[in-house]
């Protein structure tokens, strides 16, 4: 799996570099011949968010990181199957919502796996002292989400068009 990550993101040292405070969980799609077809990591943390002028609430948020499909297996649906399974796993895990950014050209891929665009939303990564927004110059990101709990579904309008303080830290600056 580390070789697959290194091929996708040269120089990053594989997949073992996530902040343990984000409770990383790796999901793999493995062939009958024990070949890793696709891999991804789920990161989780509590965030605080509220509508402007409204109360701030705490939510358990999970997000995708390091999504990769082996080059020989791209276009076969393996990545989509794994991303959809990760969405289901997040919902089962007790997360209130799943939220992450992706490159704009991959939006359709994530939508085909059950994710929805969170229109106008910007994730603020990094730390409060050193923020790393997903709308920074040179980025072409879109925020994807799903709301798993009834409480989170009721709050969905407060997330649309907002700046969401994710702040996963210095290691995983933006998931």
N, C-alpha and C positions, 0 to 999 in steps of 0.2 A: 504494500500500500504506500509506503514512503516513496518508493520509486515512481509510482503513479503521480503522487503530489509533486515530486521534484521535477518530473517531466512537464507538468502543467505550469508550475511556478518555480523555475530554476533559481537556485540560491536561497530558498526559504528553509532548507533543512528538513523537509518532510512535514508530516502532520502533527508531530509531537509538541509543537510550540505554543499551544493555547494556554492561557492563564487558568490555573486550576480553580480559581475563584468562580469561573464561569461554568463549572461542572461539565466539561466537555464529554460528549458521548459520540463515538464513531459508529456509523452504520455502513455496512458493506453489502454489496450485491456480489455474490460469489457463484461461479459456474459449478457444474457437477464435477469439473476437473480441478476444482480449487483455485481457479483463476479469478482475481478481483476484477470484476467488470466495471464497477462504479463504487465510489466512496464519497462520504460527506461527514461533516461533524455538526452536531447540534450543541449550541452554547445557550446557557440559561442564566438569567439574573432577574432580580426585582427592579422595576422602574417605577417612577412616580410621574403621573401625568393628569392633566385636567383641562377642561375647556377654559378659555380666557374668562377670568372673573368668577369661575366656579371652584368647587373644592378640588384639591389635589388628592388623587387616589393612588394606591400602590397596586401594581399588577405584576404577576409572574410572567415574564416574557422569555420566549425561546426564539432562536434564530439559526439559520443555516450558515455554514462556513465551509470553505474548502471543498465545494462540490466539484467532482471530476469524474469523467467516464474515460475508460481506457480508449485510446485512439482507434484501435481496431474494432471497437464495439459502439462507436458513436453512430447515431441515427437509427438505432435498433430498438429504442424505447427503454433501454436499461436505466439510463439516467433519470428519465421521467418516472419510472416505477419506483426508484429509490427515493426521489424527492417527494413523491406522493406518500410513500411509506413513512418518511420522516415527518410529514405533516400529521399523519395519523398518530405517530408516536408522541409528538408534542402534545396533541390533544389528550391522549391517554395519561401523559405524565403529570397532569395537573396544571400545566401552563394556562394562563388566561388567554394569551394570544401568542401567535407566531408572527415575527416581524424581522425583516432583513432588507438589505439593498442588493440589487443586481445591476449589471450593465444593461442599459436600455435595449440593446439588440437581443438579449436573452429573455426579455419580458414574456414573450409568447411561450417559450419553453416552460417557465414557471407557472404561467396561467394554465397550460395544458395538464399540469400536475395538481391543479386545484387551488393554487394561490391566486389572490386578487391584488390588483394595483391599489395602493392606498393613495388616491389622488392628492397631489399637492403636499404630501408629507415629506419631511426631511428628517433623517436620523442624525443626531449629534453624537458622534463617537468620541474617542479619546477620553479625556478627563475634564472636569469642570474648569481646571486651571489651564488646560491645553486642549480645547475642543477641536474636533475633527468632523466637520459637517459633510453630509453626503452631497450637498450642492456646491461644494467648493470649486473654484475654477479648475478646468481641465477634467473634471469628472462628468460622466454622463450616466448617472444612476437613477434608478426608479425604486421606490419603496414598495415592497410586496408584503402582504399581511393576510392573516385569517384570525378570526375572533372565536375562541373555543368555548368560553363560559358565557352564561346568560348575562352576568354583570359586565363582561367585556363587550358583548354584542350591544348592550344598551349604551356603552360609552364610545362605540365606534365613531359617531359623528365628531367627537372631541379630538379624535386622532387625525381625521381628514384635514388637509391643508394646514397642518401644524408642524412645529419643530419639536421633535420628540427626543428628550434627553436620555439616550441610551447609556452613554459613558461606560463602555466596557473596559476601559483602562488603556495602559500604554502598550501592552503586548498585542491584544486584539483590538486595534484602534477602531475598527468598524467591522461588524460582522455582516 
